[in-house]
Structures are given as C-alpha cells and as structure tokens.
C-alpha cells in the first residue's frame, strides 16, 4: 500500500483531549461531568425561543457579517465593525489570531501550564510554541515572559483568569508588562472566564485594547453565557489585525443559530449575571471546604478549581470518578474540577478528606508551589 504524504511536523502535535463524557447509559447514581468548565444551568427560555425561531431557516448559509451581533458588540464596547471578528468559540478565534500573525518558524509565547490548545494551535499553524513556566504560586511569570521574547516572537497569549489554574493578573502588573512588549508584537488577552473574575484590581481587556495598538481581546459565549454547544466567540482587534483575521477565518464558521443565541444572551445579561454570582458563591464554598480539609488550593477566579497534586493526580482523579465525578487530570501536575450544580459540588467537597489522606497531609496544607 502506498504511504500517504502528510506533513512531517504533525507528529509533534498532540491530539486535543476533551473532558471525559458522562456515561450515556443509566447508572446506579448520577455521574457528574465536571471536566470541561461548562455552565451547569440550562439555557434561558428567551435564548431557546430565539433559536427556535431560526430553525426554519437552517437550509440557508449563515450570515458571514453577523450584522445583528456585531452591532450589539460594537455598541457595547464602543468599537467599529472592523474590530469585531467572530469564530466558532474562542478556541477558533485564538486559532485565527495565531494563523494571522505567525507562520513557519515564528514564535508564539504563552505561560505554561495554560490553555492546552495553545501549543496545538501554534504547531498546526507551522509556528513554534514557546511555553514559559508559571510561578510557584501558579501565576503568569510576566518577567520571564518578557525575557523569552526574541526577534522571532509574533504573538503573546495572556490567559486571564488562567485556565486551568484559575490564577489572575492584576491591573498594574499587566500594564507594566504591556508597556515593555515591543509594539510590533501582538498580545492577546484571553478573557474566556472574565465574568467569574471578582478580583478587585482585575484589568479590563477592552481598556488595554484602547490603550495599546498591539492588543487584542478574546471572548467566548461558552462559559458564563452557557452556549458551549453553540460554538461562538469573538475577538476585538486593531483594524489591521481584524482584516487579517477575516482572511484566515473559516467561511460560514458561525451559524445563524449561534449568532441569534448570542444576541439573546447579551439581552438577558442581568439574568445570566445572577447565575454567575451563584457559581462564584459555590466556588468559594468548594475552596473553603478543601482548605478546611488541609488542602490549600491556589487562587481561583474562574468557574473551576485547580488541585496541584503532582504524582498523585491520576490516583485522585480515579477516586473522584469512583465517586461519580469526572474531572480533568493532567498527569504529574494536577487536576481541574468545574464548579457545577450543587450536588456535584457537594460530592467534590465530600471527597476532600479522602484526597487529603491520599496526599498524606491530613494535618498540613498542600503547598501551592
């Protein structure tokens, strides 16, 4: 059989591993999927009604310009249509940003560990990923990132709050960082979890877009807005970059259903904000319970918590699965658990003493470094 000729560099790209799915068959006790940072609440009735109105038109291609959604976003952020570029989720938006700025041999710089798609998307574009280790307290090491910039750096990704650790960057430190990045290098502030970030001095990405001509912001409707299954996100980018993003975007990549759902969700933000506030309360309840059990978690400002378990990661993930919780383990590092419905959170909290016992630190907190 003739061997197909494929790209040689694809062997260096690991396949994306989605969160483990809950079983499709009935089990003795409910199994909760808390591995993908999904919003546990069902769609709002106003959102599902808007989608239903579009169902009779799914024989037509989506409106590429996304006129209605773009108009709402432009009014909200005070930007022009050229500055708003949609994608099928923020991951596809990040892919556009990488492919529009970096090619063969160019470098894309990001903290690590951060969103696991960053290195995959970078290599898929033919560029070179440059991961910069987090600090001992699981935060971006912005000074080390500055030191890692070379004449081949084309793009810097800053995930705030960071996925999967939940840690954040303050306003003053981000401003200091951006003031030192060469103006020709694009910096993307990935704010997928921004609605859950209640840090007092949290930077607002759109303000940095206005302040620095090389800054773009990535947002998603998957998390706080609960539209993960619709696949829609957007970038707010400088005009020159916005034009370039459209050139590498997937044609008709964002359905009319998704566009309509996003418009309806933006109109229902007050109702959605109540859900976000409830999840933040649940997040703090989970963190407090783990600390009471002697496990000190890093700061978390997303809709998830990070357990830095090191070599115990897989063992703890297996324990949680036996307890009906499917989490996101990163072998040898730690695991991420989504803050979900109260029953799932109760089970996670109930597992904390057993996790502490596995760690052998029942009477001492687990260091976050």
SULFENSUL-V630699 format. One line per field, one symbol per residue. ss: DSSP state (a for helix, b for strand, c for the rest). A space follows every 10 residues. Layout:
BEGIN
ss: ???
END
This chain:
BEGIN
ss: cccccccaaa aacccccccc cccccccccc cbbccccccc ccccaaaaaa aaaaaaaccc ccccccaaaa aaaaaaaccc aaabbbbcca aaaaaaaaaa acccccbbbb bbccccaaaa aaaacccbbb bbbccccccc caaaaaaccc ccbbbbbbbc cccccccccb aaaaaaaaaa cccccbbbbb cccaaacccc cbccaaaaaa acccbbbbbb cccccccaaa ccbbbbccaa aaaaaaaacc cccccaaaaa aaaaaaacaa aaaaaaaaaa aaaaaaaaaa aacccccccc cccbbbbcca aaaaaaaaaa aaccbbcbbb cccbbbbbcc caaaaaaaaa aaaaaaaaac ccccccccc
END
